[in-house]
Amino acid sequence: MAGAVAALLTWVTQPVWVGGSMAFLATEAWNVNLAHISSGSFADYAFKLIFVWVTVIAAIVSLRYGKWIPTLGALLKVGLLVLFIGTTIAYAIKHGITDLSLSDFSPTWIGFFGAVPILLFAYLGFESGNSAAGEVKNPARDIPFGILRSSGVAALCYLLPIFAILAVVPKDQIKGISGFFDATSTVFSVYGPAADPMLKILSVCLVLVLMSQGASWMIISDRMQAIAAADGAFFGGFFGVFNKHLSTPVRVNFLSGVVATVFMLVAMQVSGDAGAVFAVVLTISITTFLLSYLLVIPAAIRLRTLLPDVHRPFRVPVSNAVFTAMGALCFLWILLGSWVAIFPGTLEALVGADYPFFDTWGCTAAPSSCSPSAPWSC
């Protein structure tokens, strides 16, 4: 039962993320440098629907070919990162950088509690690639090193752009998801007349990167859910069927598309700008994803100690005591992240920090229209 719930929470996070967040980010990227799409217009709905279902179709393709979608997306992401960092360096040489000091990076309680769930959400899930281990030639060798490489690249892809944005955009002018677009517009000015076409190409590439990233997560999570369904843990096994020709869980893939579409339509009814919608959906995605690990980690510890002789291709080379301690530490971090995501502002009050609830969610903490335990109800 616990495994079924964990698999369900992990799976549902991905279509929610694709439909309610990535589709909005892609639309914002298109809006900034290519062509304006009026919010709530037919073009807005069409663009987001196309984004969602192209992502789903990419996940349906046989893994023999579909594996190249996240690979090419990752290469394109790294290419954009190198271009952005290189351009930022050129801009800094010509114009200088913003006034940054070590004190600007000093942690605060508000920053700490706010960052924990986001950082956990960013770095959890890399182990999910083992759901395709049956189609890897040497999973015991390739999967662990794949996790190590991907997590290392992800760390660079998060940290370097953040530092670059802080270097060229004054910190008081950074407004959520618009910060990256403001930074690119600023640093690309070093290219003169070529800046505008380069920004257009950048936006197209960013949409493709978002699409490939959504597809890669769907490939992983849909397989996990299909495996759970095949064991009878999800609608009696109906969704546990893999297509004979594609070897992909087409039924779960289409279900993900439906869930992503529904959530996209619901998210479009949320008042506020793209940044506000992004924050709401991010919180929901973080909550469902982190809660699954509160079940997965104790299960992993228990199974290792209860069935020590079972062959496991992916076995951490430490003693059971060390493995248990590592699991307990991870569990505590995820418990903290889950609490902060579900009950924002509660821990901050315990340490005397003034949590900016209204600035974060657009409402006060306790009106009838908004619950502290469900800020997306604002």
N, C-alpha and C positions, 0 to 999 in steps of 0.2 A: 504494500500500500504506500509506504513512504517513498519507494523508488518511483512509483507511478506519479505521485504528486510532484516529486522533484523534477521528473522528466517533463511533466506538463508545464510547470512554472518556467523551466528553461526554454521550452519550445515557444510558449506564448509570448515571451519577451521579444523574440525576433520579428514576427509580423507586426507587433505593436510598434517596435522601433522603426521598421521600414515604412509602414503606413503613416505613423503619426509623427515621425521625426525626420528620417532621411528624405522622404518625399518633399517635406517643407524646406529642408536645407537645399535640395536640388533646385527647387523653385526659386529660392532666394538667390542662388548662384546665377541662375538664368536671368533673373530680374536685374541684378546689379550691372551686368556688363553686356547683355545680349539684347533682350527685348522685354519691355515691361508687361507683366501679366497682372491684371487687376485682381485683387483678392476677392474670391467668391464668384468670379466670372466663369463662363463656360470653358475658357482656355485654361483657367486655374484648375478646375476639376479634371479636364482632359489631360493636362500635363502630369498631374499627380497620379492619375489612374494608369497612364502609359508607363510611368516610372515603376509603379508597384508591379504591374503584370509583366513587364520586361524582366524585372528582377526575378519574379516567380518562374518564368519560362527558362531563364538561365539556370535556375536550380533544378529544373526538370531534365535538362539535357544529360545524357549519359556521362557518368563521372570520367570516363575515358577522355572526353572532350571538355566536359564542364569544368574539370580541374584547372584548365588554362584560364578560365574567366577570373577567379581570384588571383591567380599568378600574374596575369597581365595587369590586373587592377593594382596589385601591390607594386609592380614595376613602375606603372604610371604614377602611383602615389609617391614613390621614392624619387622619381624624376621631377615631379612638381616640387617636392621638398628641396631638392638640390637647386632647382631654378630659383625658388623663393629665397633660400638662404644666400645663394650667390648674389642675387639682386639686392638683397638687404645689405650685404657687405659693401657692394658697389655704392649704394645709396649712402651708407654710413661714412664711407671714405670721402664722398663729395659734400654731404650736408651735415655730418655728425649724427649723434644719437641723442635720445632723450636723457634727461638728468636722472639716472638710476643710482641708487646706493644700496649697500648691504641691508640697511634698515628697511628698504622697500620689500625685502624678501623675508623679513622677520615674521614668524607665524603668530597668529592670534587665535583665540578660542573660536571665534566666528569662522575664520578661514580654515582652521583645522577640522571642525565638525562638518563644514560645508564640503571640504575636499575629500574626506574619507569615503563616502559612498560613491563619488564620481571616480576616484582613483581605483577603487575596488571594481567598479563596473568596467573600467577601461582595461584592467589587466586580468580579470577572470575570464574563463571561457576558452583559453588557448588549448587546454587539455581536451576539448571536445572533438578535436581532429581524430581521436582514437575511435570515433564511431564509424570511420571509413577504413579501419585497420584491415578488415577482410579483403580489401581491394588494393592493399599496399604490399609490394613484393617482400619487404623485410620490415614489418612494423616495429619489431623490438628495437631495431637500430634507428629507423627513419623517424618514427613518431616522436620520441623524446628529443632528438636533435632538432626536429621541425618546430617543436614547442619552444625550445631554447632560442632558436634563430628568430622566430616570429615575435616572441615577446621582447627580444632585444631591439629588433627593428621598430616595433611599436613604441617602445620607450623613446627612441630617438625621434620618431614621427610626432610624438606628443610634445616633448621637451624643447626641441630646437625651434619649431614654429612659434611656440609660446614666448620664448626668449626673444625671437626676432620681432614679434609684434610689440612686445614691451620696449624694445630698443628704438622703434620708430614712431609709435603712437603713444602720446601722453596717457598715462594710466587712468586719468580722470575722464578721458574721452572714449575709453574702450567700453562698448555697449554690447555685451553678449556675443551672439553669433556674427554680428556685423564687424567685430574687431578684425577678423582675418581679411575681409573685403576692404576695409578701410586701410589696412596695412599694405595690401597688394596695390591698391590705387596709389598710395603714397610712394612706395619704393619703385614701382614700375615707371614712374615719371622720369627715371634716368635714361629710359630708352627713347625719349623724345616722341616724334611722330609715330614711332612703332609701338608705343605703349598701348594705344587703344586696341589694335588688332591682337596684340599679345594677351591683353586682358580677356578678350573674347575667347581666344583659344584656351586660356586658363579656365574659364568658366565651363566650357564644354568638357574639358578633361576632368574637372572636379565632379561634374554630373556623372560621368562614366565611372569615376573612382567610387562614388557613393553607391552606384548601381552594382558594381562588382563586389563591394564590401557587403551590401545587403544580400546578394546572391550567395556569397561564401558562407555567411552565417546561416542562411536558410538551408544550404546544402547540409551543414552539420546538424543543426537543431532538428530539421525535418527527419533526418535519418535516425536520430536518437529517439524521437517520438514514435516513428514507425516501428522501431525495434521494441519499444515498450508496448505498443499496440499489438504487435505480433505475439506478445506474451499474454494477451488478453487484458491488458491494463488500461485500454482506452477504447471505448465503444465496442467491446467484444471482439476485437481483432480486425474489424473492417478496414481500419487505416493502417494495418500492419502488412499490407500487400505491396511488394516491389514489382514494378513493371518488368515483364520478361525480356523485353527488347532493350530497354533503357537502363535497367537495374537501379532505378530510382523510385522512391516512394511517391508516386504521382498523386495518389489520393491525399496524402498529407500536404504535398506541395500546393495543390489547389485549395485545400482548407486554409493553409497559410495565406494564400492570396485573398481569400474571402475575408479572413480576420483582418488582414492589413487594409483591405478596402473599407471595411466597416469602421475600423478605427480611424482611418484617414478622413472619412466622411464625418465622424463624430468630432475629430480634432478641428475640422474646418468650421464647426459651429461654436468653438470656444472663442470668446471675445479676446481681443488683444492682438498684438503684432506677432510676427513669426518667432521672435525671441521668447515671448510669453508662452506660446504654444510649445516651443521647444523645451522650455523648463518644465512644463507640466508633464509632457510625454516622457522626458528624461527621468523624472521622479517615478513615474509608474513603471517604466522599464527597469530602473534600478531596483525597485521594490520587489518585483516578481523574480528577477534574476538572483538577487542576494538571498532571498528566502529559500530558494532551491538548495543553496549551499549549506544552509543550516540543517538540512537533511542529508546531503551528500557526504559531508565531512565526517560526521559521527558514523555513518554507514561504512565508509572506507576504513576507518580505524577499527571498527568492530569486525568486519570481514577479514581483515589482515590478521587479527589476533585469534579469531574464532576458527578460521580455516587457513592455518599457516602453510599447509602442504599443497594447496591448490596452485597450479602453475599460472603465473601472471607475467605476460610479456613486458608490462610496464610496472616494474617494482623499484621503489626508491631504495637505494643501497645503504640503508641505515638499520639499526636495531628497531624492534617494535616499540621500545620505550622512547627512543628519539622520534620515531614516526608519530607516536601518540602526542608528544610534546609539540611537534610541528603542527599537527592537526588542531590541537587545542588553541595554539596561538592564532592560527588562521580563523578558527571558529569565533574567537573573541573579537577579532577585527571585523568579521562579517556581521556579527551580532551588533557591534557598534554602528556599522554602516547601515544596517537594516533599521535600527531604532531611529537614527537621524533622518533617514528617508521617510519613514512612516510618521514620526512624531517630531517634526522640525520645531526648533525653539525650546524644547523641554530641557535638554542637557545644557544648553547655553545658559538657561536661567539658574541652573545649579552652581555654575562657576561665576555668576554675577555678570555675564556678558549680555549686552542689550541686543537681542536678535531682531534684525530689520524685517519683520514679518510682512508688513505692507509693501515695502520696496521689493521683496522677493516674490510675493504671490498676488499682489494687487488688492489685498483686502486685509482687514484686521484679523486677529487670531480667533475671535470667538463669536462673530455674528451668526445668526441662524443659517446664513447662506454659505458658511465656510467653517469647516472643522479642522482643527490643528492636525488631526490624524488623517485627514484627506484634503490636502490643500488644493487638489485639482477640482474640488467642488466649488471653488470661489466663483 
